Amino acid sequence: FGDAHEKLWEMTEEALRPLTPADAFPNTQNKLASFKKGYGTVLFFKDTDVIKNLQEQFALYADNFPDWSEQSNGIATANTWVALSEEGLGANLQHYNPVIDEAVAKEWSIPANWKLRAQLVFGSPESPAGEKEYMNDADRFRVFG
């Protein structure tokens, strides 16, 4: 919240400046400024030490734990978004990792074993979500039985 929220988006702008073509940077700045106007940002991390520990404890499933970690993070992100929405807030999910990982870790003393996965910006809903195109349900879902 507050200064920390604003600092995150200032750091993101500085990290993107050398990576973005000069003629495209004003658009990037405008997008980041819209995030900075939000009330706050939730940062989602995964703890790689926990994943490694689970892999060691359950060797049969070791290869699955990184995927399951991402699924858990996705569920936590979606649930947080829904909770914010239930309170009348708008939100949007961003992924500026790994570009901002080092700066975030340094600024907020994030442990080295935490890996940033997403940034959920929230604030007043300025407009409804835009229309999206989806695959036909018959092409992406199968029912058996």
WOGIBEL-V550883 format. One record per pair of residues at least 6 apart in sequence whose C-alpha atoms are under 8 Angstrom apart, sorted by sequence separation. I is the first residue (numbers start at 0). J is the second residue. D is the distance in whole Angstrom. If there is no record, write none. Layout:
BEGIN
i = {I/I}
j = {J/J}
d = {D/D}
END
This chain:
BEGIN
i = {54/55/83/84/103/104/54/83/104/16/53/54/54/80/53/50/100/12/50/100/12/50/97/12/96/11/96/96/94/95/8/45/94/95/8/45/93/94/92/93/8/92/93/8/45/92/93/44/91/92/43/90/91/5/90/91/4/90/89/90/43/88/89/4/88/89/90/4/88/89/4/87/88/89/1/87/0/1/83/0/80/0/76/72/48/47/46/47/46/47/45/46/44/45/44/45/44/45/43/44/42/43/44/42/43/42/43/42/43/41/42/40/41/40/41/40/39/40/38/39/15/37/38/39/11/14/37/38/14/37/38/34/36/37/11/11/10/10/7}
j = {60/61/89/90/109/110/61/90/111/24/61/62/64/90/64/64/114/27/65/115/28/68/115/31/115/31/116/117/116/117/31/68/117/118/32/69/117/118/117/118/34/118/119/35/72/119/120/72/119/120/72/119/120/35/120/121/35/121/121/122/76/121/122/38/122/123/124/39/123/124/40/123/124/125/38/124/38/39/121/39/119/40/119/116/112/112/112/113/113/114/113/114/113/114/114/115/115/116/115/116/115/116/117/116/117/117/118/118/119/118/119/118/119/119/120/120/120/121/120/121/98/120/121/122/95/98/121/122/99/122/123/120/122/123/98/99/99/102/103}
d = {7/7/7/7/7/7/4/7/8/7/7/7/7/7/7/6/8/8/7/6/7/7/7/7/6/8/6/7/7/7/6/7/5/8/8/8/6/6/7/5/7/6/6/6/7/5/7/8/6/6/7/7/5/5/5/7/7/4/6/6/7/7/5/8/6/5/7/5/5/4/6/8/6/8/7/8/6/7/8/5/8/7/8/8/6/5/6/6/5/7/5/6/6/5/5/7/4/7/6/5/7/6/7/8/5/6/6/5/8/6/6/6/5/5/6/4/6/6/8/6/7/7/6/7/7/7/6/5/6/4/8/6/8/7/8/6/7/7/7}
END
